[in-house]
Amino acid sequence: MPTLGGAKPLDACDGKQARRTGSSSPLGELFDHGCDSISTAFVALAVCVAVQLGNYPAWMFFQCFAAITLFYCAHWQTYVSGTLRFGTFDVTEAQFSVMAIHIVSAIFGPTVWATKLPLVHIELRLMPVAMALSISLIMCYTDMAVILSGGVGKNGSTVAGTSVLSPCIPIALVVLLAFIIYQKSTMHVYENHPCLYIVAFGMVAAKLTNRLVVAHMSKSEMEYMDSILVGPGMLFLNQYFSTTFNEYIVLWICLVYSVADFLCYSRNVCNQMCAHLQIPLLRIPSGAQAKPRVPSDGRRGRMDLS
């Protein structure tokens, strides 16, 4: 909870500091949304742990993957409309809701969420799930309304001139693979290791979200396939061939591979952006303000950010 409480002011301070020193650049946007894409899976997982939602594996799966998908959808509509929009209930409100849940668990203990509500006889732990379901439907409707209304590109396309529906393919692959592997696992790998499972797929979704952010900034096409999908692919093929290897071991390999692939991609993108914009990484040159170079025609130019 203190981590979430401290993250909010720090998230605002870094932007103010960048503008004050003249070092504001697309790299800062990538760091901001990149870190958020990683924390989304961990925050959703922390809420599930706080209310002991592991007793309901299916609802825990929904809670975590709904958060991951909604974060991706927020950047999907940005890729289409060219503008990041915030709803009435968005990131800030979600953070305060998460902090409230952790405070209740800290004061009364996580067992308080097992209390059954009078009349309806539903455990209190299912209330955050009900709230998440309601908010997810509203936010999904809002994002899809923006996406289906057409983009800012030619003939209602995205900022890159591609189909407004094309970004749905990568995230659909991740969620579909996660659900199939969860349902078909003979070793019940998700039920026995839910945290490891969600973190592994959370890393995969985080990289895809980062690719979408970069695609928006560079006005380039969002590729359907990505090297990080090899991780979930290993789990899927292992099941397809009648679980040749222990699924727990394969899940760990998937996590390690996904983290390594994400780190390599992040390093390459940051280095390319720094070279293109002629700015240093994570430091401000002494004696002069760091101002990113912008092409003379006002555009950011093209970078190979694949």
Legacy VTK file of the C-alpha trace (Angstrom):
# vtk DataFile Version 3.0
C-alpha trace
ASCII
DATASET POLYDATA
POINTS 306 float
0.000 0.000 0.000
2.765 2.566 0.793
4.299 1.699 -2.581
1.073 2.604 -4.382
0.656 5.747 -2.288
4.183 6.882 -3.106
3.940 5.985 -6.783
1.227 8.552 -7.497
3.113 11.734 -6.449
6.358 10.402 -7.934
4.571 9.712 -11.220
3.477 13.351 -11.319
6.818 14.751 -10.124
8.871 13.145 -12.883
6.825 14.946 -15.538
7.188 18.289 -13.759
10.922 17.747 -13.366
11.291 16.922 -17.061
9.446 20.084 -18.109
11.403 22.195 -15.615
14.750 20.995 -16.956
13.658 20.963 -20.605
14.285 17.226 -20.859
10.733 16.170 -21.706
10.731 13.685 -24.613
8.911 10.633 -25.991
11.393 8.534 -24.010
9.774 9.737 -20.799
6.371 8.672 -22.090
7.734 5.223 -22.870
9.256 4.873 -19.386
6.008 6.040 -17.778
3.653 3.714 -19.647
6.241 0.920 -19.744
6.516 0.802 -15.962
2.723 1.014 -15.668
2.314 -1.961 -18.011
4.481 -4.082 -15.714
2.895 -2.881 -12.479
-0.628 -3.554 -13.782
-0.214 -7.317 -13.459
1.431 -7.054 -10.030
-1.166 -4.625 -8.628
-4.060 -6.782 -9.854
-2.362 -9.849 -8.378
-1.762 -8.050 -5.067
-5.468 -7.238 -4.786
-6.358 -10.891 -5.364
-3.891 -11.955 -2.662
-5.189 -9.305 -0.226
-8.759 -10.630 -0.449
-7.660 -14.295 -0.758
-9.319 -14.622 -4.144
-7.197 -17.690 -4.812
-10.087 -19.684 -3.324
-11.916 -18.806 -6.560
-9.312 -19.413 -9.318
-11.662 -18.511 -12.174
-12.521 -15.123 -10.653
-8.848 -14.489 -9.927
-8.068 -15.217 -13.573
-10.773 -12.787 -14.660
-9.667 -10.059 -12.247
-6.032 -10.086 -13.367
-6.553 -10.489 -17.087
-9.327 -7.896 -17.121
-6.879 -5.344 -15.685
-4.180 -6.319 -18.193
-6.602 -6.164 -21.134
-8.125 -2.832 -20.114
-4.678 -1.242 -19.863
-3.912 -2.488 -23.357
-7.274 -1.204 -24.633
-6.541 2.264 -23.247
-3.442 2.455 -25.466
-5.286 0.815 -28.334
-7.785 3.677 -28.446
-4.852 6.107 -28.161
-3.250 4.443 -31.195
-6.532 4.947 -33.061
-7.568 8.423 -31.910
-4.112 9.921 -31.343
-5.145 11.095 -27.851
-4.891 9.369 -24.483
-8.302 9.781 -22.849
-9.200 9.385 -19.178
-12.630 8.349 -17.950
-14.563 9.290 -14.812
-13.169 6.206 -13.085
-9.618 5.653 -14.258
-6.078 5.077 -13.011
-6.169 7.408 -9.997
-9.509 6.099 -8.758
-8.343 2.514 -9.272
-5.199 3.181 -7.220
-7.206 4.586 -4.305
-9.581 1.603 -4.479
-6.621 -0.785 -4.323
-5.148 1.098 -1.370
-8.507 0.917 0.431
-8.598 -2.873 -0.027
-5.072 -3.221 1.361
-5.919 -0.998 4.340
-8.948 -3.155 5.191
-6.820 -6.327 4.943
-4.083 -4.752 7.098
-6.483 -3.669 9.850
-8.932 -6.580 10.000
-6.860 -9.336 8.428
-7.482 -11.013 5.066
-10.022 -13.391 6.634
-12.500 -10.503 6.914
-13.140 -10.897 3.195
-14.613 -14.369 3.876
-17.496 -12.731 5.766
-20.814 -13.412 4.082
-23.091 -10.477 3.377
-26.554 -10.704 4.930
-29.548 -11.500 2.731
-27.501 -12.274 -0.407
-25.110 -14.707 1.394
-22.166 -13.755 -0.837
-18.639 -13.535 0.530
-17.280 -10.027 0.878
-14.238 -10.947 -1.244
-16.465 -11.127 -4.333
-17.419 -7.448 -4.029
-14.129 -6.214 -5.599
-14.752 -8.702 -8.407
-18.261 -7.316 -8.941
-16.864 -3.772 -8.993
-14.128 -4.819 -11.427
-16.696 -6.461 -13.698
-18.913 -3.355 -13.744
-16.026 -0.953 -14.323
-14.504 -3.229 -16.964
-17.733 -3.279 -18.959
-18.050 0.517 -18.799
-14.410 1.176 -19.735
-14.480 -1.456 -22.480
-17.614 0.119 -23.948
-16.021 3.577 -23.819
-12.793 2.433 -25.482
-14.569 0.422 -28.164
-16.862 3.372 -28.917
-13.784 5.510 -29.623
-12.093 2.771 -31.655
-15.121 1.910 -33.797
-15.941 5.574 -34.444
-12.840 5.768 -36.646
-9.289 6.983 -36.218
-7.426 10.142 -37.098
-5.647 8.543 -40.043
-6.737 8.416 -43.659
-10.262 7.011 -44.139
-10.707 6.586 -40.396
-7.570 4.494 -39.892
-5.084 4.568 -37.011
-2.255 7.082 -36.646
-0.160 4.680 -38.752
-2.804 4.370 -41.453
-3.684 0.771 -40.512
-6.980 -0.889 -39.586
-8.416 0.230 -36.250
-9.070 -3.427 -35.344
-5.570 -4.732 -36.072
-4.145 -4.126 -32.529
-6.700 -6.540 -31.031
-4.924 -9.579 -32.498
-1.805 -9.643 -30.230
-3.682 -9.204 -26.939
-6.372 -11.661 -28.065
-3.658 -14.269 -28.667
-2.260 -13.769 -25.153
-5.611 -13.986 -23.355
-6.786 -16.907 -25.491
-3.578 -18.881 -24.924
-3.716 -18.146 -21.186
-7.315 -19.378 -20.978
-6.743 -22.520 -23.079
-3.645 -23.525 -21.118
-5.496 -22.889 -17.834
-8.468 -25.031 -18.902
-6.572 -27.878 -20.575
-3.728 -28.327 -18.098
-3.594 -31.904 -16.810
-1.298 -30.813 -13.974
-3.545 -27.857 -13.082
-0.596 -25.516 -13.469
-2.691 -22.376 -12.988
-4.593 -23.566 -9.921
-1.378 -24.770 -8.242
0.811 -21.784 -9.216
-1.537 -18.825 -9.944
0.935 -16.067 -9.061
3.693 -17.481 -11.252
1.190 -18.024 -14.079
-0.215 -14.485 -13.988
3.214 -12.845 -13.721
4.466 -14.855 -16.709
1.550 -13.828 -18.922
1.634 -10.318 -17.443
5.180 -9.886 -18.779
4.024 -11.008 -22.228
1.141 -8.521 -22.228
3.438 -5.781 -20.895
5.783 -6.075 -23.863
2.889 -6.017 -26.319
1.560 -2.877 -24.629
4.985 -1.275 -24.922
5.083 -2.132 -28.619
1.710 -0.433 -29.003
2.978 2.686 -27.205
6.046 2.789 -29.471
3.868 2.235 -32.539
1.769 5.237 -31.531
4.775 7.475 -30.902
6.530 6.513 -34.139
3.306 6.253 -36.183
4.285 2.768 -37.327
2.326 -0.425 -37.840
1.618 -2.703 -34.875
2.949 -6.137 -35.776
0.652 -9.095 -35.084
3.349 -11.531 -33.984
6.167 -10.978 -31.509
9.100 -13.007 -30.232
7.741 -12.930 -26.668
4.806 -15.105 -27.759
7.293 -17.982 -27.897
6.900 -18.239 -24.093
3.158 -19.020 -24.064
3.723 -21.028 -27.235
6.001 -23.395 -25.302
3.259 -24.083 -22.776
0.680 -24.566 -25.519
2.830 -26.968 -27.572
3.748 -28.915 -24.452
0.040 -29.502 -23.841
-0.592 -30.255 -27.511
1.959 -33.049 -27.406
0.363 -34.605 -24.288
2.454 -32.777 -21.663
5.846 -34.142 -22.614
7.568 -32.003 -19.953
6.522 -30.958 -16.462
4.272 -27.898 -16.914
5.649 -26.222 -13.797
9.171 -26.301 -15.253
7.919 -25.075 -18.640
6.063 -22.230 -16.901
9.298 -21.117 -15.223
11.098 -21.268 -18.581
8.276 -19.187 -20.079
8.676 -16.550 -17.341
12.478 -16.352 -17.617
12.341 -16.175 -21.406
9.604 -13.504 -21.368
11.483 -11.304 -18.892
14.732 -11.637 -20.873
12.981 -10.863 -24.161
11.226 -7.837 -22.630
14.485 -6.500 -21.174
16.318 -6.879 -24.502
13.527 -5.099 -26.331
13.432 -2.265 -23.777
17.207 -1.800 -23.968
17.194 -1.685 -27.772
14.281 0.750 -27.972
15.758 3.102 -25.355
19.156 3.119 -27.086
17.587 3.791 -30.495
15.393 6.591 -29.163
18.319 8.211 -27.365
20.428 8.052 -30.524
17.606 9.417 -32.691
16.641 12.260 -30.333
20.278 12.914 -29.332
19.554 12.779 -25.607
21.288 10.858 -22.779
19.531 8.078 -20.891
18.529 8.667 -17.245
20.691 11.764 -16.817
20.698 15.450 -17.658
23.910 16.973 -19.072
25.477 19.445 -16.655
25.580 23.089 -17.647
22.928 22.803 -20.343
19.323 21.838 -20.665
18.640 18.615 -22.508
16.302 19.371 -25.362
15.376 16.507 -27.682
16.090 17.101 -31.353
13.006 17.404 -33.539
13.228 17.141 -37.336
12.939 20.430 -39.181
9.569 19.524 -40.697
8.049 19.159 -37.214
7.713 15.392 -37.368
9.570 12.935 -35.178
10.979 11.104 -38.136
11.249 7.355 -38.529
13.013 4.967 -36.192
13.534 1.254 -36.495
11.850 0.261 -33.232
11.086 -3.335 -34.063
LINES 1 307
306 0 1 2 3 4 5 6 7 8 9 10 11 12 13 14 15 16 17 18 19 20 21 22 23 24 25 26 27 28 29 30 31 32 33 34 35 36 37 38 39 40 41 42 43 44 45 46 47 48 49 50 51 52 53 54 55 56 57 58 59 60 61 62 63 64 65 66 67 68 69 70 71 72 73 74 75 76 77 78 79 80 81 82 83 84 85 86 87 88 89 90 91 92 93 94 95 96 97 98 99 100 101 102 103 104 105 106 107 108 109 110 111 112 113 114 115 116 117 118 119 120 121 122 123 124 125 126 127 128 129 130 131 132 133 134 135 136 137 138 139 140 141 142 143 144 145 146 147 148 149 150 151 152 153 154 155 156 157 158 159 160 161 162 163 164 165 166 167 168 169 170 171 172 173 174 175 176 177 178 179 180 181 182 183 184 185 186 187 188 189 190 191 192 193 194 195 196 197 198 199 200 201 202 203 204 205 206 207 208 209 210 211 212 213 214 215 216 217 218 219 220 221 222 223 224 225 226 227 228 229 230 231 232 233 234 235 236 237 238 239 240 241 242 243 244 245 246 247 248 249 250 251 252 253 254 255 256 257 258 259 260 261 262 263 264 265 266 267 268 269 270 271 272 273 274 275 276 277 278 279 280 281 282 283 284 285 286 287 288 289 290 291 292 293 294 295 296 297 298 299 300 301 302 303 304 305
